[in-house]
Amino acid sequence: MSIIGARLYTDKELEATAKMQKQNFESVSFPTFGSVQRAVSYESFTSSLIKSQASFLLVKPTLPENKTLGEGNTVGKREASDVEKAGRGK
């Protein structure tokens, strides 16, 4: 439950996803991670019980960060750099 509740999906995001599904799939609607999160973390009996009796076990919800994949000094970039350096040394 903590992993599901870790990333906070706002009402605005959930509405945008529902609108996108309606535009693309008409009457067919698929459950999204945000809708499952809302059902499990906020609307179920178990979630209210855990929040009232064992809230110390839960991860605090966070807002999304605007990051792109591959930023920073990753292992893959270091290995590519090492391979490139080794190729120049021959």
C-alpha positions in Angstrom: 0.0 0.0 0.0 2.9 2.4 0.7 4.2 2.0 -2.9 0.8 2.7 -4.4 0.4 5.8 -2.2 3.9 7.1 -2.8 3.2 9.2 -5.9 0.2 11.5 -5.5 -2.2 11.7 -8.5 -4.2 14.9 -8.3 -7.9 15.3 -9.2 -6.8 17.3 -12.3 -4.5 14.4 -13.5 -7.2 11.9 -13.0 -9.8 14.0 -14.9 -7.3 14.5 -17.7 -6.7 10.8 -18.0 -10.4 10.0 -18.0 -11.0 12.6 -20.7 -8.2 11.2 -22.8 -9.6 7.7 -22.5 -13.1 8.9 -23.4 -11.7 10.7 -26.5 -9.6 7.7 -27.6 -11.6 4.7 -26.5 -15.2 6.2 -26.3 -17.2 4.0 -24.0 -14.4 1.6 -23.1 -12.5 2.6 -19.9 -9.4 1.0 -18.5 -8.3 1.3 -14.9 -5.3 3.6 -14.6 -2.6 3.6 -11.9 -4.1 6.8 -10.5 -7.6 5.3 -10.3 -6.3 2.1 -8.6 -4.3 4.3 -6.2 -7.3 6.3 -5.3 -9.4 3.1 -4.7 -6.8 1.3 -2.7 -5.2 4.2 -0.8 -8.2 6.5 -0.1 -11.5 4.8 -0.6 -11.1 1.3 0.8 -11.9 0.2 4.4 -8.4 -1.3 4.8 -6.7 2.1 3.9 -8.7 3.9 6.6 -7.9 1.2 9.1 -4.2 1.3 8.3 -4.1 5.1 8.4 -5.8 5.2 11.8 -3.9 2.3 13.4 -0.5 2.0 11.6 0.1 5.2 9.8 3.8 5.0 10.7 4.1 2.2 8.1 3.0 4.4 5.2 5.2 6.5 2.9 4.1 10.1 2.6 2.6 10.9 -0.8 4.8 13.1 -3.1 4.0 15.3 -6.0 5.6 14.4 -9.4 8.9 15.8 -10.4 9.7 17.0 -13.9 12.7 14.9 -14.7 13.7 13.3 -18.0 15.1 9.8 -18.2 18.9 9.5 -18.5 19.9 12.7 -16.6 22.9 12.7 -14.5 26.0 10.5 -14.1 24.5 7.0 -14.6 26.3 3.7 -14.8 25.5 3.4 -18.5 27.0 6.8 -19.3 30.1 6.0 -17.2 30.5 2.6 -19.0 30.0 4.3 -22.4 32.6 6.9 -21.5 35.1 4.2 -20.4 34.5 2.3 -23.7 35.1 5.5 -25.7 38.3 6.2 -23.8 39.5 2.7 -24.3 38.8 3.0 -28.1 40.9 6.1 -28.4 43.8 4.5 -26.5 44.3 1.8 -29.2 
